[in-house]
Amino acid sequence: THEKNYLCIKLLCGAEKVVVSKLKRVSNGAGIGRGGKASVLKSLTMRLLYVVALAVSCSLCPVWTQSSSSCSGAFDFIFVVDSSLSLADHYKDSVVPFVEDVANHFVNPDFRLSIITFDEYVHLHLPLTPTQDREAIKEGIESMRNVAHGIGTDLPAAIDEALTQISNKSDSVKVVLVVTDGLWTGNIFRGVVELKKLGVLRFIVAIGNVDEEEFLQFVDSLDQTFIGNDFLYLQQIIDMVIERTCVEVTSIQPSQYCQDRNATDLQLKGRGFTINLNRNRAQCRFQTDNGPIVTRPVGEITKYNMTCEDPGINKTGTYVIQITLDGVTYVTSSVRLVVADCKVVRAVYYEV
Protein backbone atom coordinates (compact mmCIF):
# COMPACT_ATOMS: atom_id res chain seq x y z
CA THR A 1 0.00 0.00 0.00
CA HIS A 2 1.00 3.62 -0.53
CA GLU A 3 2.90 5.02 2.45
CA LYS A 4 1.55 8.58 2.36
CA ASN A 5 -0.05 8.45 5.81
CA TYR A 6 2.69 6.36 7.42
CA LEU A 7 4.76 9.31 8.57
CA CYS A 8 2.03 11.23 10.35
CA ILE A 9 -0.12 8.53 12.02
CA LYS A 10 1.89 8.91 15.22
CA LEU A 11 0.31 12.31 15.79
CA LEU A 12 -2.94 10.54 16.69
CA CYS A 13 -1.49 8.07 19.17
CA GLY A 14 -2.59 9.86 22.33
CA ALA A 15 -6.06 10.81 21.19
CA GLU A 16 -7.81 7.83 22.78
CA LYS A 17 -6.96 9.21 26.24
CA VAL A 18 -8.97 12.35 25.55
CA VAL A 19 -12.02 10.38 24.42
CA VAL A 20 -11.83 7.99 27.39
CA SER A 21 -11.74 10.98 29.73
CA LYS A 22 -14.86 12.45 28.10
CA LEU A 23 -16.64 9.10 28.31
CA LYS A 24 -16.04 8.97 32.05
CA ARG A 25 -17.40 12.49 32.48
CA VAL A 26 -20.53 11.70 30.47
CA SER A 27 -21.10 8.44 32.37
CA ASN A 28 -21.00 10.44 35.59
CA GLY A 29 -23.46 12.95 34.15
CA ALA A 30 -21.04 15.84 34.30
CA GLY A 31 -22.59 18.86 32.60
CA ILE A 32 -25.09 16.91 30.44
CA GLY A 33 -28.84 16.57 30.75
CA ARG A 34 -30.43 13.12 31.09
CA GLY A 35 -32.04 13.23 27.63
CA GLY A 36 -28.82 13.90 25.77
CA LYS A 37 -26.66 11.54 27.75
CA ALA A 38 -27.34 8.42 25.66
CA SER A 39 -26.77 10.26 22.40
CA VAL A 40 -23.48 11.74 23.54
CA LEU A 41 -22.33 8.39 24.92
CA LYS A 42 -23.03 6.71 21.58
CA SER A 43 -21.14 9.39 19.68
CA LEU A 44 -18.14 9.26 21.99
CA THR A 45 -18.10 5.46 21.93
CA MET A 46 -17.85 5.49 18.13
CA ARG A 47 -15.03 8.02 18.35
CA LEU A 48 -13.27 5.86 20.90
CA LEU A 49 -13.40 2.83 18.60
CA TYR A 50 -11.92 4.95 15.81
CA VAL A 51 -9.05 6.32 17.84
CA VAL A 52 -8.33 2.96 19.43
CA ALA A 53 -7.90 1.57 15.92
CA LEU A 54 -5.49 4.40 15.17
CA ALA A 55 -3.71 3.81 18.44
CA VAL A 56 -3.21 0.14 17.58
CA SER A 57 -1.70 1.20 14.27
CA CYS A 58 0.55 3.60 16.13
CA SER A 59 1.71 0.91 18.50
CA LEU A 60 2.98 -0.95 15.46
CA CYS A 61 4.62 2.14 14.03
CA PRO A 62 8.41 2.12 14.54
CA VAL A 63 10.11 4.64 16.76
CA TRP A 64 13.28 6.58 15.97
CA THR A 65 15.93 3.87 16.24
CA GLN A 66 18.78 2.61 14.15
CA SER A 67 17.66 0.73 11.05
CA SER A 68 16.71 -2.82 11.98
CA SER A 69 16.46 -4.51 8.60
CA SER A 70 19.26 -6.64 7.27
CA CYS A 71 19.89 -8.53 4.07
CA SER A 72 22.63 -10.96 3.15
CA GLY A 73 22.04 -10.46 -0.56
CA ALA A 74 24.37 -8.38 -2.74
CA PHE A 75 23.35 -4.72 -3.14
CA ASP A 76 24.46 -1.74 -5.18
CA PHE A 77 22.67 1.07 -3.32
CA ILE A 78 22.88 4.59 -4.76
CA PHE A 79 21.61 7.64 -2.88
CA VAL A 80 20.67 10.59 -5.10
CA VAL A 81 20.05 13.46 -2.67
CA ASP A 82 18.60 16.92 -3.31
CA SER A 83 21.06 19.42 -1.79
CA SER A 84 19.30 22.60 -2.92
CA LEU A 85 18.71 25.54 -0.57
CA SER A 86 15.11 24.54 0.15
CA LEU A 87 16.42 21.42 1.90
CA ALA A 88 19.16 23.18 3.87
CA ASP A 89 17.25 23.24 7.19
CA HIS A 90 16.92 19.44 7.23
CA TYR A 91 20.09 18.46 5.41
CA LYS A 92 22.72 18.08 8.14
CA ASP A 93 20.37 17.11 10.97
CA SER A 94 18.24 14.54 9.14
CA VAL A 95 19.34 13.66 5.61
CA VAL A 96 23.04 13.05 6.29
CA PRO A 97 22.34 10.89 9.40
CA PHE A 98 19.86 8.93 7.28
CA VAL A 99 22.59 8.03 4.77
CA GLU A 100 25.10 7.46 7.57
CA ASP A 101 22.74 5.02 9.29
CA VAL A 102 22.53 2.90 6.15
CA ALA A 103 26.31 2.91 5.75
CA ASN A 104 26.85 1.88 9.38
CA HIS A 105 24.16 -0.78 9.51
CA PHE A 106 24.88 -2.69 6.31
CA VAL A 107 28.57 -3.48 6.76
CA ASN A 108 29.39 -6.40 4.49
CA PRO A 109 31.49 -6.91 1.34
CA ASP A 110 28.39 -7.44 -0.83
CA PHE A 111 26.67 -4.16 0.12
CA ARG A 112 28.09 -1.30 -1.95
CA LEU A 113 27.06 2.29 -1.41
CA SER A 114 27.30 5.40 -3.59
CA ILE A 115 26.36 8.97 -2.63
CA ILE A 116 25.39 11.64 -5.17
CA THR A 117 23.94 15.08 -4.40
CA PHE A 118 22.41 17.53 -6.83
CA ASP A 119 21.39 21.17 -7.01
CA GLU A 120 22.26 23.07 -10.20
CA TYR A 121 25.40 20.91 -10.15
CA VAL A 122 25.94 17.21 -9.51
CA HIS A 123 28.45 16.09 -6.89
CA LEU A 124 29.77 12.54 -6.57
CA HIS A 125 30.79 12.13 -2.93
CA LEU A 126 31.27 8.37 -2.96
CA PRO A 127 31.60 6.00 -5.92
CA LEU A 128 30.19 2.52 -5.41
CA THR A 129 32.18 1.28 -2.43
CA PRO A 130 31.80 -1.79 -0.17
CA THR A 131 30.53 -0.63 3.21
CA GLN A 132 33.36 -2.59 4.82
CA ASP A 133 35.75 0.10 3.55
CA ARG A 134 35.05 2.30 6.57
CA GLU A 135 37.61 4.98 5.76
CA ALA A 136 36.21 5.59 2.27
CA ILE A 137 32.64 5.58 3.60
CA LYS A 138 33.54 8.11 6.30
CA GLU A 139 35.19 10.42 3.77
CA GLY A 140 32.19 10.19 1.43
CA ILE A 141 29.73 11.10 4.18
CA GLU A 142 31.89 14.02 5.33
CA SER A 143 32.03 15.27 1.75
CA MET A 144 28.24 15.02 1.55
CA ARG A 145 27.85 16.81 4.89
CA ASN A 146 29.94 19.78 3.75
CA VAL A 147 28.38 20.31 0.33
CA ALA A 148 27.35 23.88 -0.51
CA HIS A 149 23.62 24.31 -1.16
CA GLY A 150 22.69 25.63 -4.60
CA ILE A 151 19.44 26.89 -6.06
CA GLY A 152 18.80 24.41 -8.89
CA THR A 153 17.53 20.81 -8.97
CA ASP A 154 19.16 19.05 -11.92
CA LEU A 155 17.87 15.54 -11.29
CA PRO A 156 18.40 14.39 -14.91
CA ALA A 157 22.15 15.00 -14.58
CA ALA A 158 22.17 13.23 -11.20
CA ILE A 159 20.51 10.17 -12.76
CA ASP A 160 23.16 10.20 -15.48
CA GLU A 161 25.82 10.10 -12.76
CA ALA A 162 24.01 7.22 -11.07
CA LEU A 163 24.07 5.33 -14.37
CA THR A 164 27.85 5.73 -14.56
CA GLN A 165 28.13 4.29 -11.05
CA ILE A 166 25.96 1.24 -11.62
CA SER A 167 28.14 -1.81 -11.89
CA ASN A 168 28.33 -3.95 -15.00
CA LYS A 169 28.31 -6.91 -12.62
CA SER A 170 25.06 -8.84 -12.87
CA ASP A 171 25.18 -10.45 -9.42
CA SER A 172 23.73 -7.66 -7.29
CA VAL A 173 20.37 -5.99 -6.74
CA LYS A 174 20.61 -2.38 -7.90
CA VAL A 175 18.68 0.36 -6.09
CA VAL A 176 18.52 4.11 -6.73
CA LEU A 177 16.85 6.09 -3.92
CA VAL A 178 16.10 9.77 -4.60
CA VAL A 179 15.60 12.08 -1.60
CA THR A 180 13.96 15.40 -2.48
CA ASP A 181 11.51 18.02 -1.24
CA GLY A 182 10.21 19.44 -4.46
CA LEU A 183 10.12 19.66 -8.22
CA TRP A 184 13.14 19.04 -10.42
CA THR A 185 14.18 20.73 -13.63
CA GLY A 186 14.72 18.97 -16.94
CA ASN A 187 13.47 15.72 -18.44
CA ILE A 188 14.39 12.46 -16.72
CA PHE A 189 12.76 10.13 -19.27
CA ARG A 190 15.92 8.94 -21.02
CA GLY A 191 17.74 8.23 -17.76
CA VAL A 192 14.80 6.30 -16.33
CA VAL A 193 14.60 4.14 -19.47
CA GLU A 194 18.27 3.22 -19.03
CA LEU A 195 17.72 2.40 -15.34
CA LYS A 196 14.86 0.08 -16.29
CA LYS A 197 17.00 -1.70 -18.88
CA LEU A 198 19.54 -2.45 -16.17
CA GLY A 199 16.86 -3.80 -13.82
CA VAL A 200 17.38 -0.97 -11.32
CA LEU A 201 14.77 -0.65 -8.56
CA ARG A 202 13.77 2.99 -8.08
CA PHE A 203 12.37 4.76 -5.00
CA ILE A 204 11.65 8.36 -3.95
CA VAL A 205 11.56 9.83 -0.46
CA ALA A 206 9.65 13.09 -0.77
CA ILE A 207 9.05 15.67 1.93
CA GLY A 208 6.44 18.39 2.07
CA ASN A 209 3.64 19.42 -0.28
CA VAL A 210 4.71 17.58 -3.43
CA ASP A 211 3.13 16.54 -6.72
CA GLU A 212 2.72 12.77 -6.54
CA GLU A 213 1.96 12.44 -10.24
CA GLU A 214 5.34 13.91 -11.12
CA PHE A 215 7.03 11.05 -9.27
CA LEU A 216 5.50 8.56 -11.72
CA GLN A 217 8.07 9.84 -14.20
CA PHE A 218 10.70 8.12 -12.03
CA VAL A 219 8.92 5.18 -10.34
CA ASP A 220 6.51 2.62 -11.74
CA SER A 221 3.87 3.16 -9.05
CA LEU A 222 3.23 5.30 -5.98
CA ASP A 223 4.02 2.24 -3.85
CA GLN A 224 7.64 3.16 -4.54
CA THR A 225 7.27 6.61 -2.99
CA PHE A 226 7.39 7.68 0.66
CA ILE A 227 5.74 11.02 1.37
CA GLY A 228 5.57 12.89 4.67
CA ASN A 229 5.54 16.27 6.33
CA ASP A 230 9.11 16.13 7.62
CA PHE A 231 12.18 13.92 7.91
CA LEU A 232 11.30 12.33 11.24
CA TYR A 233 10.91 8.80 9.91
CA LEU A 234 13.74 8.56 7.39
CA GLN A 235 15.38 5.70 9.28
CA GLN A 236 12.16 3.68 9.23
CA ILE A 237 11.78 4.29 5.50
CA ILE A 238 15.04 2.48 4.79
CA ASP A 239 13.64 -0.59 6.56
CA MET A 240 10.71 -0.59 4.15
CA VAL A 241 12.96 -0.03 1.12
CA ILE A 242 15.19 -2.96 2.09
CA GLU A 243 12.13 -5.15 2.65
CA ARG A 244 10.95 -4.34 -0.87
CA THR A 245 14.34 -4.88 -2.52
CA CYS A 246 16.08 -7.64 -0.56
CA VAL A 247 16.52 -10.87 -2.52
CA GLU A 248 18.37 -13.54 -0.57
CA VAL A 249 18.63 -17.32 -0.44
CA THR A 250 18.96 -18.59 3.13
CA SER A 251 18.77 -22.37 2.66
CA ILE A 252 18.51 -25.17 0.11
CA GLN A 253 17.13 -28.69 0.47
CA PRO A 254 18.69 -31.07 -0.15
CA SER A 255 21.95 -29.19 0.44
CA GLN A 256 24.08 -32.30 -0.15
CA TYR A 257 23.52 -35.36 -2.30
CA CYS A 258 25.29 -38.29 -3.93
CA GLN A 259 26.39 -37.94 -7.52
CA ASP A 260 24.50 -41.10 -8.56
CA ARG A 261 21.19 -40.14 -6.94
CA ASN A 262 17.80 -40.09 -8.62
CA ALA A 263 16.67 -36.77 -10.11
CA THR A 264 15.49 -34.40 -7.38
CA ASP A 265 14.20 -30.83 -7.60
CA LEU A 266 15.82 -28.40 -5.18
CA GLN A 267 13.82 -26.28 -2.73
CA LEU A 268 15.19 -22.82 -1.96
CA LYS A 269 14.06 -20.75 1.01
CA GLY A 270 14.72 -17.05 1.52
CA ARG A 271 12.83 -13.88 0.71
CA GLY A 272 12.12 -11.43 -2.08
CA PHE A 273 11.57 -14.10 -4.74
CA THR A 274 8.67 -12.17 -6.29
CA ILE A 275 10.51 -8.82 -6.55
CA ASN A 276 10.79 -7.69 -10.17
CA LEU A 277 9.74 -11.20 -11.16
CA ASN A 278 9.48 -12.27 -14.80
CA ARG A 279 8.46 -15.92 -14.58
CA ASN A 280 9.52 -16.65 -18.15
CA ARG A 281 13.07 -15.51 -17.40
CA ALA A 282 13.56 -16.67 -13.81
CA GLN A 283 16.37 -19.22 -13.46
CA CYS A 284 18.63 -21.01 -10.99
CA ARG A 285 22.34 -21.24 -11.74
CA PHE A 286 24.98 -23.55 -10.25
CA GLN A 287 28.73 -23.20 -10.69
CA THR A 288 32.07 -24.14 -9.18
CA ASP A 289 35.21 -22.03 -9.26
CA ASN A 290 36.61 -23.66 -12.39
CA GLY A 291 33.73 -25.76 -13.67
CA PRO A 292 30.94 -25.15 -16.16
CA ILE A 293 27.81 -23.17 -15.30
CA VAL A 294 24.60 -25.19 -15.05
CA THR A 295 21.36 -23.25 -15.54
CA ARG A 296 17.90 -24.60 -14.80
CA PRO A 297 14.35 -23.19 -15.03
CA VAL A 298 12.38 -22.28 -11.94
CA GLY A 299 9.21 -24.08 -10.96
CA GLU A 300 6.87 -22.82 -8.24
CA ILE A 301 7.72 -19.39 -6.80
CA THR A 302 6.34 -17.59 -3.77
CA LYS A 303 7.79 -14.67 -1.83
CA TYR A 304 9.73 -17.00 0.46
CA ASN A 305 10.10 -20.26 -1.52
CA MET A 306 11.40 -21.29 -4.92
CA THR A 307 11.70 -24.64 -6.69
CA CYS A 308 14.70 -25.19 -8.97
CA GLU A 309 14.55 -28.06 -11.43
CA ASP A 310 17.08 -30.84 -10.84
CA PRO A 311 20.46 -29.52 -12.07
CA GLY A 312 21.59 -32.98 -13.16
CA ILE A 313 25.09 -32.42 -11.76
CA ASN A 314 27.16 -35.61 -11.51
CA LYS A 315 30.58 -34.05 -10.95
CA THR A 316 31.56 -33.91 -7.29
CA GLY A 317 32.26 -30.53 -5.74
CA THR A 318 30.79 -27.53 -3.97
CA TYR A 319 28.54 -25.35 -6.11
CA VAL A 320 27.67 -21.69 -5.71
CA ILE A 321 23.96 -20.99 -6.14
CA GLN A 322 22.69 -17.94 -8.02
CA ILE A 323 19.15 -16.96 -8.94
CA THR A 324 17.73 -14.45 -11.37
CA LEU A 325 14.15 -13.24 -11.18
CA ASP A 326 14.21 -11.08 -14.31
CA GLY A 327 16.90 -12.65 -16.52
CA VAL A 328 19.12 -9.58 -15.98
CA THR A 329 20.34 -9.59 -12.38
CA TYR A 330 21.83 -12.75 -10.87
CA VAL A 331 21.88 -12.74 -7.08
CA THR A 332 24.66 -14.78 -5.49
CA SER A 333 23.86 -16.48 -2.19
CA SER A 334 26.08 -17.76 0.60
CA VAL A 335 24.26 -21.10 0.40
CA ARG A 336 26.18 -23.96 -1.24
CA LEU A 337 25.21 -27.27 -2.84
CA VAL A 338 27.58 -30.20 -2.21
CA VAL A 339 27.71 -33.15 -4.63
CA ALA A 340 29.60 -36.08 -3.08
CA ASP A 341 30.95 -39.46 -4.18
CA CYS A 342 29.09 -41.54 -1.63
CA LYS A 343 30.97 -44.72 -2.53
CA VAL A 344 34.16 -43.07 -1.27
CA VAL A 345 32.73 -41.07 1.59
CA ARG A 346 30.53 -43.99 2.70
CA ALA A 347 27.72 -41.66 3.62
CA VAL A 348 24.41 -40.58 2.23
CA TYR A 349 23.91 -36.83 2.32
CA TYR A 350 20.21 -36.48 1.63
CA GLU A 351 18.60 -34.01 4.04
CA VAL A 352 15.23 -34.87 5.50
C-alpha positions, 0 to 999 in steps of 0.5 A, spaced: 500 500 500 501 507 498 505 510 504 503 517 504 499 516 511 505 512 514 509 518 517 504 522 520 499 517 524 503 517 530 500 524 531 494 521 533 497 516 538 494 519 544 487 521 542 484 515 545 486 518 552 482 524 551 475 520 548 476 515 554 476 521 559 470 524 556 466 518 556 467 517 564 465 524 564 458 523 560 457 516 564 457 520 571 453 525 568 457 531 568 454 537 565 449 533 560 442 533 561 439 526 562 435 526 555 442 527 551 446 523 555 445 516 551 446 520 544 453 523 547 455 516 549 453 513 543 457 518 539 463 518 543 463 510 543 464 510 536 469 516 536 473 511 541 473 505 537 476 509 531 481 512 535 483 505 538 484 503 531 489 508 530 492 507 536 493 500 535 496 502 528 501 507 532 503 501 536 505 498 530 509 504 528 516 504 529 520 509 533 526 513 531 531 507 532 537 505 528 535 501 522 533 494 523 532 490 517 538 486 514 539 482 508 545 478 506 544 479 498 548 483 494 546 490 493 548 496 489 545 502 493 545 509 490 543 515 494 541 521 489 540 526 494 537 533 493 542 538 496 538 545 494 537 551 498 530 549 500 532 542 503 538 546 507 534 546 514 533 538 514 540 536 510 545 536 516 540 534 521 536 529 518 538 527 511 546 526 512 544 521 518 539 517 514 545 516 509 550 514 515 545 510 518 545 505 512 552 505 511 553 503 518 548 498 519 549 494 512 557 493 513 558 487 508 562 486 502 556 485 498 553 491 500 556 497 496 554 504 497 554 510 492 552 517 494 550 523 489 547 530 491 544 535 486 542 542 485 544 546 479 550 541 479 551 534 480 556 532 486 559 525 486 561 524 494 562 516 494 563 511 488 560 505 489 564 502 495 563 496 499 561 498 506 566 494 509 571 500 507 570 504 513 575 509 511 572 511 504 565 511 507 567 516 512 570 520 507 564 520 502 559 522 508 563 528 510 564 530 503 556 530 503 555 533 509 559 539 507 556 540 500 554 547 498 547 548 497 545 551 490 538 553 487 537 548 482 535 541 482 538 538 476 535 531 477 536 528 470 544 529 470 544 526 477 541 520 474 546 520 469 551 520 474 548 514 477 548 510 471 555 511 470 556 508 477 551 502 476 556 496 476 556 492 470 556 486 474 550 482 474 550 479 481 547 484 485 540 488 486 541 495 484 537 500 487 537 508 486 533 512 492 532 519 490 531 524 496 527 530 495 523 536 497 520 538 491 520 539 483 526 538 479 528 541 472 529 537 466 526 531 463 528 524 466 525 520 461 531 517 457 535 516 464 529 512 467 529 508 461 536 506 461 535 504 469 529 500 467 534 496 462 539 495 467 533 492 472 534 498 477 529 498 482 527 505 483 524 509 490 523 516 492 523 519 499 519 526 498 518 531 503 512 536 504 507 538 499 509 535 493 506 533 486 505 525 486 503 524 479 510 527 477 514 522 481 510 517 476 516 519 471 521 516 475 517 510 479 513 505 476 507 506 481 506 510 488 508 504 492 515 506 490 514 513 494 514 515 501 511 522 502 511 525 509 511 532 512 518 532 515 524 527 515 522 524 522 521 517 519 527 517 514 530 511 518 524 507 518 523 508 511 530 504 509 527 498 513 521 498 508 525 499 502 530 494 504 524 489 505 521 491 498 528 490 494 532 484 498 533 478 494 536 472 498 537 465 499 537 462 506 537 455 505 537 449 500 534 442 500 537 437 499 543 441 500 548 435 499 547 429 495 550 423 492 552 424 484 548 417 482 542 419 486 535 419 482 533 426 479 530 431 485 528 438 484 531 443 489 527 447 494 530 454 496 528 458 502 529 465 503 525 472 501 524 477 495 523 471 490 517 475 487 521 482 486 521 484 479 519 477 477 518 475 470 516 468 470 519 466 463 526 468 465 527 466 472 532 461 473 537 457 478 544 457 476 549 452 479 557 453 478 564 451 481 570 455 481 573 452 475 567 448 472 561 449 467 555 453 469 549 449 469 542 453 468 535 450 470 528 453 469 524 455 476 518 451 478 513 454 483 515 461 486 512 464 492 515 470 496 519 465 500 520 459 496 522 457 490 523 450 486 529 449 482 529 443 477 534 438 478 540 440 475 543 434 473 550 435 476 554 428 476 561 431 478 563 432 485 564 438 488 561 444 492 557 449 487 555 456 488 547 458 487 545 464 483 538 466 482 535 471 477 528 473 477 528 477 471 533 474 466 538 480 468 540 480 475 543 474 478 543 474 485 549 470 489 547 467 495 552 464 501 548 457 500 552 452 497 550 445 494 555 439 495 555 433 490 559 427 493 561 421 491 558 416 496 561 410 494 568 413 497 565 417 503 561 412 505 555 416 507 548 418 504 547 426 504 540 427 503 537 431 508 530 430 511 
